[in-house]
Amino acid sequence: MVAGLRQAETGQRGTGTLRPDEVAAKRFSTTSFRQGYDQAGVDALLREVRATLETHRTR
């Protein structure tokens, strides 16, 4: 994801270019017997990443 953001910010295009729709479609599995991740925090980060990619994509 970091590499995809760097490519977007610098205007580079490559085979590993991250697209906003890929970020929007990303889903993480939940856990039942151990502590998972902070869903609200991860969802907020993914929204920010998607918005960043969309901003740089339209330039």
C-alpha positions in Angstrom: 0.0 0.0 0.0 2.8 2.4 0.8 4.4 1.8 -2.6 1.1 2.4 -4.3 0.7 5.7 -2.4 4.2 6.8 -3.3 3.5 6.0 -7.0 0.3 8.0 -6.9 1.9 11.0 -5.2 4.8 11.2 -7.6 2.7 10.5 -10.7 4.4 7.2 -11.5 2.5 4.4 -13.1 3.6 0.8 -12.7 2.3 -2.7 -12.7 1.7 -2.5 -9.0 -0.3 0.8 -9.1 -2.9 0.8 -6.3 -6.4 1.9 -7.4 -9.0 3.5 -5.2 -11.5 0.7 -6.0 -9.0 -1.9 -4.7 -8.8 0.0 -1.4 -12.6 0.3 -1.1 -13.0 -3.5 -1.8 -10.4 -4.5 0.8 -11.9 -6.6 3.7 -10.2 -8.1 6.7 -11.5 -11.1 8.5 -12.7 -10.9 12.1 -11.5 -13.1 14.9 -13.4 -15.0 17.5 -10.8 -16.2 20.0 -8.1 -13.6 20.0 -7.9 -9.8 19.9 -8.4 -8.4 16.4 -7.7 -5.0 15.0 -9.3 -1.6 15.7 -11.9 -1.7 12.9 -12.9 1.9 13.1 -9.2 3.0 12.9 -8.5 0.7 10.0 -11.6 1.8 8.2 -10.7 5.5 8.7 -7.2 4.9 7.3 -8.6 3.0 4.3 -10.9 6.0 3.6 -8.0 8.4 3.8 -5.9 6.2 1.5 -8.7 6.0 -1.0 -9.3 9.7 -1.0 -5.5 10.3 -1.5 -5.4 8.0 -4.4 -8.5 9.6 -6.0 -7.0 13.1 -5.6 -3.8 12.1 -7.2 -5.5 10.1 -10.0 -7.5 13.2 -11.2 -4.4 15.4 -11.5 
